[in-house]
Amino acid sequence: MSRLLYIESSPRKNDSSSIAIAKEFIETLSKEDPDIEIDVLDLWDEDLPSFNGNVIDAKYAYLHGQSLSSPGINAWHKIEKIVERFKTADHYLFSIPMWNFGIPYVLKHYIDILVQPGLTFQFSPESGYTGIVKANSTTVIYARGGEYSTPEMQGLDFQKKYMDLLLGFIGITDVNTIICEPTLGEPDSVEEAKQKAVKQAREIVTTFYNKVK
């Protein structure tokens, strides 16, 4: 049995375009592969540990092969547990609204926990940085109030650019992208954008996930 980890980063729930598209994706996937396990990680319901001094001290002790203090051990075990849940998934699905041209702070917090040397990437003087996360498939759903895919607005898109960078850094480079824009404006334009994204989500499931399940 394979497992999809769905990472949800909008607090708006029933009013969220990114979540609505993700639900269509998961519904289609569950029909295509009834045995797949769907692991939902709602970042607004997670008690993510603060990346404070204890965690940073533990990180550098880990890097230098030093023993950890008691607070450091507990802090680092929490990080390892979160990373393990992420790394043991076979497939990934992210739903991400644009906030201030970037991503919600809860998602940034989660990424700061995930991206750790020896856990999701490694470094050597010969080869530099290498991502060590393996994924059978990854899909990212982006929702934006405006149309940031246009040449005039692309420079303000720090949502998709950042996610592409970070996912690639930890080893996930083959990513299916769904963009829903605009989510604010004339009702007809908003609904058209949403239905286009829903159609794309269903097509990704039936053409791609069906091959790797």
Salt bridges, closest charged atoms under 4 A:
GLU8 OE2 - LYS13 NZ 2.90
GLU24 OE1 - ARG202 NH2 2.81
GLU27 OE2 - LYS31 NZ 3.55
ASP39 OD2 - ARG3 NH1 2.74
ASP39 OD1 - ARG85 NH2 2.68
ASP42 OD2 - LYS13 NZ 2.85
GLU46 OE2 - ARG85 NH1 3.73
GLU80 OE1 - HIS77 ND1 3.12
ASP112 OD2 - LYS108 NZ 2.85
ASP157 OD2 - ARG144 NH2 2.86
ASP164 OD2 - LYS160 NZ 2.62
GLU181 OE1 - ARG144 NH1 3.00
